[in-house]
């Protein structure tokens, strides 16, 4: 029964459409590289010196910047799919969509297993199946497990799985002390998944010191062996025992972020606050006044870890989690929150006193709100688009939106949103004359009207040129009146055996201007605009691409399209 419910839950997570593949961009190819070569090096999967925050370049070697734990957990799924999914062996420009799909499927399975472990934990703590099942359902439908952790192979889903497994083993250790020794395994693997789990390792050690002192040496011995093995693996891969992501100073403070914002943002920000997106978690405070709960060492551990998670998020220069949805950085602590929720949930169900009976409608309203918020975030693109429309929350001009109640992320795409055009992310505001910038993306279907001859279908990142020539046609009415130059953002198709791409671009009836691109990643090519004609008409942009080659001819894949550049966007600037 529990196995069937877990499989059904994984299916539910997987069929919800929203995927996140920013930090988890390389999680699946790293799994495939580990499976096929025993090394996480992904050089053959990415473009030469591709600039992406998930890639760490060491000379000509591309290594994953983010921890390997999520990719290791995904290994069984990738191994099962590899014989039937040839795209897993393709480079990024062909396989990124497939990587994202497999990443979400792996995250869905991990999320379902976490829910199963949490159910077993709550059932044993409470002795009540219905109560445990109800709280697990809340965990599934009304928390960042649904809106973030199962949308891609972030670090958070694997860490929650490790935390839940550790709590189950610590509880089992009350009657079977050997379980306490083996709790070192999920604790150590949590650190492999995420550096913040180091705080959990310290707190579990303190828990054993206070309550199970005899088992502490064995726990520490197993942990030390695993730590040495991890350090040796890091040395073999990165040349250091501790990867860059685990080093202090990896992320830098932004001068416009204040200390009070980092302290209260993880809890109270309209678009990132845990208590805003999951207001029912306020009932966790009941564990602090419940006599039985205050005597339970697991409640003490859970309260300490929830506090530690808040401190870690507040101490992070990136407290808001970049381009993400809701309280992503606080999501690791969810298993501890539900241990703390048990006393309040029990009292709400029993209704033994008038205050708890009166609190029932409030608790129900909080649960319905949280369920609506997180289900929308997993099913609709509006809340993802909020991160960069109308401006980027990761930059100074968009940062203040993290505190704006007139357009919080959870309302984006509804009639209550403060921005009229935010109701239709599939129909974004027309590019010029306000911004002078056009993004080429399938998220902006109107951009497809600019592509005429020689382009592949739009993807979410842009479009590949196909053939030795390609053409754009831009209405002059869409070009700002004061614009003097056109900048075209492209990324060249480069690979072993194709070291450069020559690109000629002609505007209107003028002759071409030429570039030779020999480095991967995004590049901007700027040209002066011709004189604006009297009529409206269109500005024709003609691309000459003499070095277009097919991936098949280079031995990269079976793709026979003649590729030269990926078109990412256009920008019009005054002089």
Secondary structure as GFF3:
##gff-version 3
##sequence-region A 1 575
A	DSSP	alpha_helix	2	15	.	.	.	ID=ss1
A	DSSP	alpha_helix	27	37	.	.	.	ID=ss2
A	DSSP	three_ten_helix	43	45	.	.	.	ID=ss3
A	DSSP	beta_strand	55	58	.	.	.	ID=ss4
A	DSSP	beta_strand	61	64	.	.	.	ID=ss5
A	DSSP	alpha_helix	69	73	.	.	.	ID=ss6
A	DSSP	alpha_helix	75	82	.	.	.	ID=ss7
A	DSSP	three_ten_helix	86	89	.	.	.	ID=ss8
A	DSSP	alpha_helix	92	126	.	.	.	ID=ss9
A	DSSP	alpha_helix	129	141	.	.	.	ID=ss10
A	DSSP	alpha_helix	144	144	.	.	.	ID=ss11
A	DSSP	pi_helix	145	149	.	.	.	ID=ss12
A	DSSP	alpha_helix	155	172	.	.	.	ID=ss13
A	DSSP	alpha_helix	178	193	.	.	.	ID=ss14
A	DSSP	alpha_helix	197	211	.	.	.	ID=ss15
A	DSSP	alpha_helix	213	238	.	.	.	ID=ss16
A	DSSP	three_ten_helix	244	246	.	.	.	ID=ss17
A	DSSP	alpha_helix	259	268	.	.	.	ID=ss18
A	DSSP	alpha_helix	274	277	.	.	.	ID=ss19
A	DSSP	three_ten_helix	279	285	.	.	.	ID=ss20
A	DSSP	alpha_helix	286	289	.	.	.	ID=ss21
A	DSSP	alpha_helix	291	294	.	.	.	ID=ss22
A	DSSP	alpha_helix	297	314	.	.	.	ID=ss23
A	DSSP	three_ten_helix	328	333	.	.	.	ID=ss24
A	DSSP	alpha_helix	334	350	.	.	.	ID=ss25
A	DSSP	alpha_helix	354	379	.	.	.	ID=ss26
A	DSSP	alpha_helix	382	385	.	.	.	ID=ss27
A	DSSP	alpha_helix	396	399	.	.	.	ID=ss28
A	DSSP	three_ten_helix	400	403	.	.	.	ID=ss29
A	DSSP	three_ten_helix	405	407	.	.	.	ID=ss30
A	DSSP	three_ten_helix	409	411	.	.	.	ID=ss31
A	DSSP	three_ten_helix	420	423	.	.	.	ID=ss32
A	DSSP	three_ten_helix	425	427	.	.	.	ID=ss33
A	DSSP	beta_strand	437	439	.	.	.	ID=ss34
A	DSSP	three_ten_helix	445	450	.	.	.	ID=ss35
A	DSSP	beta_strand	463	464	.	.	.	ID=ss36
A	DSSP	beta_strand	469	475	.	.	.	ID=ss37
A	DSSP	three_ten_helix	476	478	.	.	.	ID=ss38
A	DSSP	beta_strand	485	492	.	.	.	ID=ss39
A	DSSP	beta_strand	501	507	.	.	.	ID=ss40
A	DSSP	beta_strand	513	517	.	.	.	ID=ss41
A	DSSP	beta_strand	522	528	.	.	.	ID=ss42
A	DSSP	beta_strand	538	544	.	.	.	ID=ss43
A	DSSP	beta_strand	549	550	.	.	.	ID=ss44
A	DSSP	three_ten_helix	552	554	.	.	.	ID=ss45
A	DSSP	beta_strand	562	563	.	.	.	ID=ss46
A	DSSP	beta_strand	565	573	.	.	.	ID=ss47
###
